[in-house]
Amino acid sequence: MVTFFPELDFIKNTMRPKPTAGEWELLMFLNDHLNKIDGNFEVYFQGNINGSFPDIVIMRKNHGVLIIEVKDWNLDLYSIKNDNYWICHHPHGGGNYQEVKSPIKQAKHYKDLFYNTYSRILASRKLQNPSAYALINTSLFFYGSSEDKISQFFGAEDSLDYVNLFTLDRLKRDGFSKIPSLKFLFGKYPSKFFTDDIYYEINRTLKPSEYSLMKKFYKDRKFSKEQSKYIESTPNKKQKIRGVAGSGKTTVMAYRVVEAFKRTGQPVLILTFNITLCNYIKDCISAFIGDIPQKTATLKNFFIISHIHKFIYDYRAKHNLLKINDSPDQNDKGNIFDLRLSETPIKYSSIFVDEIQDYYVDADNVDKKIQKI
């Protein structure tokens, strides 16, 4: 059987942005295909890994993990420049083009996040045995392209730099689980390397927080009179809050983040200058989401908490955004054009910045102070 995070109904009717045609097609296929296989599978759609959003992650306990990036691209418009970048040619010609990050590199980037950043155990196992790097595999699903088109574009190989390539043809003839490099995930026999401690660590990273565990904390939290002045979310307002260490600035911000989500129902972005604060802020926010309806169990997808440099890097990579000096010709701005491709950039209803003194900020409001508790 297969369990989806979030549930398919939520993905279809509530998530913003909505899944692309290719993403939904693959989700429907997985729902049908994995329920026919003896074993328990978990499928995470747009799982939030501190601001990084792999399209689809499939995990099977005692077997391994598969990360799938979905591209609804017309490959007739693309060519490969090098290992890091592809060229997307303007659909109306004229010689205009845009550099986009290689989807091969994008898929591998998500894999490396687990080994290099979010799984202490995987990092250790990889050092002990390089074969542990194969516990997480990656694939690209080119929706709308045929296998013949893939062969013309990439050559005869069904993988590139260890990233598996497949199209709708593979799904229609039910050959997905027969791809040689994916047998680890769908085979009868478990992996002795994908141990329970690795599974639970990845599960905690990907799985939305449990509603019931947070409700108690939400009810028990008390704010001082001074703090209570700043916990409400107000639209169209910029405000900078100052306070000495220990005055509760981060706690107030966490409560206000949740209030902003309750007010707008839209994703909220939280940036910090110190990467070690990300998990602490996440825990603070988790303490205050208890009265949000349980149906919105995918709260991780609504609260984006990230170190600012990583967020900018990941956002540009995800949405193929270029700076001016990334242009193929810096003197010809006409070569930069707006191609959304299959990605719809997320717009944030509210943005919060922790340790704001480390940034340049043009605030409209007079600085506010919280006295030490």
ABEGO torsion letter per residue (X at the ends): XBBBOBBAAAAAAABOBBBBAAAAAAAAAAAAAAAABBEBBBBBBGBBBGGBBBABBBBBBGAEBBBBBBBABBAAABBBABAABBBBBBAAEGGBBBBBBBAAAAAAAAAAAAAAAABAAAAAAAAABAAAAAABBBBBBBBGBBAAAAAAAAEABABBGGBBBBBAAAAAAGAAAABAAAAAAABABBBAABBAAAAAAAAAAABBBBAAAAAAAAAABBBBAAAAAAABBBBGBBBBBBBBBGAGAAAAAAAAAAAAAAAAGBBBBBBBABAAAAAAAAAAAAAAAAABBAABAAAAAABBBBBAAAAAAAAAAAAGBBBAAABABAABAAABBBBAEABBBBBBABBBBBGAAABBBBBABBBBBBBBX
